[in-house]
Amino acid sequence: MMRTQKQHGFTLIELIIVIVLLGIVGVGGYQFVGFGTQIYVDAVARDEQVSKGRFLLERLTKELENVLPASVRVSADYRCIEYIPVTAGSIYTQLPFQSNLLQVVTPFQDDFEVGQRIAIFAQTETHAYADDRRVKEVTVINDDTPAAGYTEFELDPTTRFQRESPAKRVYILDDPVSWCVTTTNRLVRFSGYGVEATQPDLLTLPGTGVEDVMANFVVNNVAVAAERPFQEVANDVRRKTIELVLIIGSARSSERLTMHHGVTIVNLP
């Protein structure tokens, strides 16, 4: 007696169903992995933005805290901030109204050179950048001795200091520095371009000194008041407050990180 053998296998419909189900599972798994990867990429980009913004604000704040107070000025287009760094400070014994010799009390930081400038009672931007009766160039430095207790500076003799500092305070100055947010979304530090009575800007600064690119993807829109990177929010005889606003973009994502920081510069002329 012969037995009928049963055929085992999949029908076409079953095969199609299996393929569809596998496709759904595959797409879901791919999306899950892709979503997790995107979260990681976004987290890395955000961390880079935070680190970059924190570094820039800390660096700029540190520099602004060691400047001639009256020298801080913001350009008309809000893209640049300029200031004159202070390399040392002390008090003088007597203001040389009738001579070009200035005696400064020691101990004194002595990493300065002939050609640097000395400021006494500079109260305004004009005093800091364009008044040779408040800021004068050093022509000779006579080092101090323990017995003398002071360092003597010979100054440019063409003019004399005009006003005493109430605290007899004297500042030794370095060359001006500017930070600018360019139209190509870079934050650039300019130095070594000299002293200008009128604040230089992005039309005049490039090519005139040392240019250090501090960051890319700084995407502030200066046409929007809240996004202007440098703004003077308070200014009186005792202090000046500058608000720093940096908007950091990223090559990894479309997110923008906005960081605000206020710097108060105490005016002690």
Legacy VTK file of the C-alpha trace (Angstrom):
# vtk DataFile Version 3.0
C-alpha trace
ASCII
DATASET POLYDATA
POINTS 269 float
0.000 0.000 0.000
1.480 3.324 -1.043
1.437 6.380 1.227
0.980 9.910 0.007
3.962 12.097 1.030
3.199 15.573 2.379
5.147 18.453 0.846
6.771 20.751 3.443
7.688 24.377 2.622
6.528 28.004 2.497
3.896 29.389 0.367
4.611 32.563 -1.553
2.349 34.549 0.751
4.194 33.316 3.834
7.521 34.206 2.285
6.316 37.703 1.489
5.046 38.165 5.037
8.398 37.067 6.468
10.284 39.448 4.185
8.002 42.323 5.158
8.397 41.586 8.863
12.173 41.353 8.548
12.172 44.663 6.703
10.137 46.327 9.438
12.449 44.964 12.123
15.515 46.040 10.132
14.237 49.558 9.567
13.279 49.886 13.209
16.666 48.645 14.338
18.451 50.984 11.920
16.425 53.945 13.126
17.106 53.022 16.733
20.861 52.797 16.127
20.794 55.956 14.024
18.868 57.844 16.695
21.358 56.771 19.348
24.268 57.766 17.126
22.719 61.177 16.475
22.273 61.723 20.205
25.976 60.978 20.671
27.010 63.291 17.813
24.830 66.099 19.194
26.263 65.608 22.685
29.825 65.784 21.366
29.019 68.928 19.356
27.354 70.558 22.354
30.326 69.731 24.573
32.676 71.268 22.005
30.550 74.410 21.890
30.498 74.749 25.684
34.254 74.179 25.963
34.990 76.667 23.201
32.690 79.325 24.631
34.038 78.895 28.155
37.643 79.175 26.965
36.951 82.326 24.946
35.071 84.067 27.751
37.687 83.156 30.358
40.552 84.298 28.126
38.920 87.596 27.192
37.781 88.259 30.768
41.286 87.661 32.090
42.710 90.144 29.600
40.035 92.761 30.298
40.719 92.585 34.021
44.292 93.763 33.439
43.878 96.826 31.232
44.078 100.590 31.500
40.475 101.250 32.596
39.813 104.198 30.297
41.199 102.377 27.262
38.334 99.928 26.706
36.253 100.904 23.685
33.730 99.135 21.449
33.492 99.798 17.717
30.410 101.448 16.232
29.361 98.203 14.524
29.816 96.218 17.789
32.140 93.735 16.060
35.369 94.808 17.808
36.544 95.615 21.303
39.897 97.327 21.903
41.911 97.880 25.079
45.438 98.697 26.265
46.989 95.976 28.466
48.828 96.954 31.639
52.134 95.155 32.157
52.947 96.661 35.552
51.811 99.261 38.052
53.154 101.139 41.045
53.141 104.605 42.626
55.407 107.533 41.836
57.161 109.840 44.284
56.547 113.137 42.515
54.969 114.079 39.207
57.560 115.688 36.910
55.783 118.892 35.903
59.055 120.678 35.127
61.285 117.801 33.977
61.132 114.512 32.081
62.272 112.295 35.001
59.722 110.122 36.808
60.649 108.198 39.956
58.587 105.075 40.638
58.658 103.322 44.000
60.097 99.804 44.099
59.736 96.837 44.434
58.653 97.000 40.845
58.006 94.482 38.095
60.867 95.092 35.672
59.902 93.210 32.497
59.323 96.428 30.567
61.402 98.077 27.864
62.323 101.454 26.477
59.584 102.516 24.073
56.738 101.384 26.291
54.337 104.025 27.542
53.450 105.258 31.024
49.968 106.465 31.951
49.083 108.785 34.822
45.475 109.810 35.537
44.079 108.726 32.160
40.311 109.060 32.644
38.905 108.873 29.105
39.503 107.081 25.818
41.019 110.282 24.440
43.469 110.399 27.353
44.448 106.769 26.768
44.974 106.925 23.015
45.623 110.532 22.014
46.781 112.694 24.936
50.558 112.962 25.365
50.028 114.853 28.632
48.449 111.765 30.246
50.372 108.987 28.470
54.067 109.343 27.662
56.745 107.162 26.099
59.733 105.920 28.126
63.080 106.821 26.530
65.521 105.650 29.243
65.178 103.323 32.266
67.571 103.724 35.202
67.331 100.563 37.310
66.754 100.909 41.028
69.154 100.102 43.822
68.186 98.874 47.310
69.478 102.110 48.792
67.512 104.347 46.442
64.254 102.445 46.638
62.930 103.629 43.291
63.291 103.204 39.533
63.807 106.309 37.432
62.241 106.739 33.992
63.269 109.340 31.476
60.231 110.297 29.400
59.588 111.920 26.053
60.470 115.572 26.793
58.207 117.225 24.220
55.335 117.609 26.715
54.774 117.402 30.469
52.203 115.518 32.517
49.114 117.651 33.110
47.398 116.176 36.186
48.352 114.347 39.356
46.814 110.979 40.115
44.982 111.257 43.483
46.670 108.026 44.575
49.955 108.754 42.732
49.268 105.663 40.640
51.279 104.922 37.486
50.651 102.243 34.840
53.185 100.722 32.431
51.379 99.948 29.180
51.702 97.439 26.373
50.480 97.924 22.801
46.701 97.939 22.180
44.822 94.707 21.457
41.554 94.174 19.566
39.172 91.219 19.454
36.777 91.139 16.503
33.981 88.887 15.242
34.429 88.853 11.470
31.784 88.588 8.762
33.115 85.061 8.097
32.172 83.944 11.638
35.667 83.936 13.101
36.794 85.472 16.392
40.191 87.069 15.754
42.651 88.686 18.169
44.709 91.520 16.656
47.881 92.906 18.262
51.037 94.783 17.320
49.302 97.328 15.092
50.189 100.411 17.158
48.235 103.182 18.846
45.467 104.932 16.908
43.422 107.893 18.118
40.431 106.534 16.180
39.517 102.953 16.956
40.555 100.616 14.118
38.007 98.145 12.776
37.780 95.180 10.410
38.399 97.473 7.442
41.769 98.639 8.788
43.045 95.954 11.195
43.778 92.997 8.841
47.368 93.033 7.630
48.599 95.670 10.096
49.878 93.438 12.907
49.594 89.956 14.366
46.327 88.100 13.738
45.415 85.093 15.895
42.234 83.192 15.039
40.783 82.301 18.431
37.693 80.435 17.173
35.572 79.579 14.152
31.777 79.288 14.004
31.169 82.411 16.103
27.844 83.270 14.493
26.686 86.479 16.212
24.374 88.601 14.076
25.299 92.201 14.932
22.108 93.445 13.268
20.217 91.942 16.228
20.795 93.970 19.401
20.707 90.930 21.680
23.410 89.180 19.618
26.006 91.957 19.525
29.206 90.410 20.904
30.566 93.483 22.711
28.362 96.026 24.436
29.102 98.717 27.007
26.252 98.525 29.513
27.554 100.835 32.253
30.187 103.534 32.467
30.920 106.005 35.250
33.915 107.496 37.004
34.406 104.380 39.124
33.788 101.466 36.795
32.938 100.318 33.305
30.908 97.178 32.571
31.168 95.306 29.293
28.692 92.583 28.330
30.188 89.788 26.249
27.808 87.718 24.112
29.197 84.797 22.124
26.983 82.617 19.937
28.850 79.433 19.089
27.835 77.300 16.116
29.133 73.875 15.129
30.185 71.959 12.035
28.506 68.858 13.495
25.018 70.214 14.085
22.752 73.175 13.478
22.453 74.009 17.179
23.682 77.392 18.451
24.939 77.973 21.975
24.552 81.504 23.374
26.805 82.519 26.272
26.569 85.817 28.192
29.160 87.225 30.575
29.594 90.632 32.195
33.031 92.070 32.950
33.382 94.983 35.363
36.545 97.035 34.963
37.315 99.093 38.048
38.573 102.570 37.225
41.475 103.489 39.512
43.361 106.248 37.713
LINES 1 270
269 0 1 2 3 4 5 6 7 8 9 10 11 12 13 14 15 16 17 18 19 20 21 22 23 24 25 26 27 28 29 30 31 32 33 34 35 36 37 38 39 40 41 42 43 44 45 46 47 48 49 50 51 52 53 54 55 56 57 58 59 60 61 62 63 64 65 66 67 68 69 70 71 72 73 74 75 76 77 78 79 80 81 82 83 84 85 86 87 88 89 90 91 92 93 94 95 96 97 98 99 100 101 102 103 104 105 106 107 108 109 110 111 112 113 114 115 116 117 118 119 120 121 122 123 124 125 126 127 128 129 130 131 132 133 134 135 136 137 138 139 140 141 142 143 144 145 146 147 148 149 150 151 152 153 154 155 156 157 158 159 160 161 162 163 164 165 166 167 168 169 170 171 172 173 174 175 176 177 178 179 180 181 182 183 184 185 186 187 188 189 190 191 192 193 194 195 196 197 198 199 200 201 202 203 204 205 206 207 208 209 210 211 212 213 214 215 216 217 218 219 220 221 222 223 224 225 226 227 228 229 230 231 232 233 234 235 236 237 238 239 240 241 242 243 244 245 246 247 248 249 250 251 252 253 254 255 256 257 258 259 260 261 262 263 264 265 266 267 268
